[in-house]
């Protein structure tokens, strides 16, 4: 099969031919129709993100495709089924604390690296081998729409955070990082889940205005000043009442000031979910006052990615019409132009913009 290979950090992808994947028990082979190119892909490939990724590798985080063949443990999937390939691969020998690798992307710790040795190659190829449970059926698709369904790669991350937050219909949510790629997706998902109001802080006035244009008056924008106490007050004043929940999804380049301003805007007995990148590049971590957390009974939950059932639940939101993939503008590249796709994704990584490779 044809595939794009990352042989060394900082080098361009090499489009070459590799052996087709070989089916084993507990696995599915997928014909990749579209693969998302995340906006920070260039930072992963350069080594800037310092992800645990054994090279050489066919990269690519998730895919939309059709089942080519299934192993003997598959009871529902059949050849030609349309599926979304969840890149979050979990070890099967410890249900309480599974090791995790993001197939073709990164690993969490030494156990994740061991898992990555087997489920190694990602989606920048014509075929990929995935665990049976990671091929999630989505129903019939028009092949021309496969690229748009790659938006799940962006939507699923904040959805995992909102599930961890136990967001309830009618509640007020604050999204820290709302003007970013994942943050804007979080606004869309939260409203689809029934949030009564989403407070959306940010400095990009154009993106804030676009969020209101897309989703209406349930989005309450806040223009950040960079002063922590002032910004916290602005966020609280923008909400129609107490802020029930805060989800932070700012990238590693963000400092701690806007995160702390947002986190401490939550009401007493409120919930906070942290799934951004503060401190990941060696910068100081987030400092929060112990007395404030304790006396206000604040729940703080760290969340990386999303639970296994999240993908099928998100597909349900889309199929019901509550979450519209039409918000995403798609730019597609052939596999031969994988390096151009990576450059395009970096230069055009704004909200509701998605670059895909169509092998």
Protein Blocks (a to p, Z undefined) as FASTA:
>chain_A
ZZdddfbghiacdddddddddddehiacdddfbdcddfklmmmmnomnopacdddddede
ddddddfbdcfkbckbcghiacdddfbdcdfkbfklccdddehibcedjklmmmmmmmmc
cckbfbdcddfklmccebjadfklmmmmmmmmmmmmmmmmmmmnopaehiacddehilmm
klmmmmmmmmmnopabdcdddfblklmmmmmmmnojmbccdddehiaklmmmmmmmmpgb
dcfbdcdfbdfkbcfklmmmmmmmpcehiacddfbfehknopacddddfklmmmnopacd
ddehjafklmmmmmmmmmnopacfklpccddddfklmmmmmmmmmmmmcghiacdddZZ
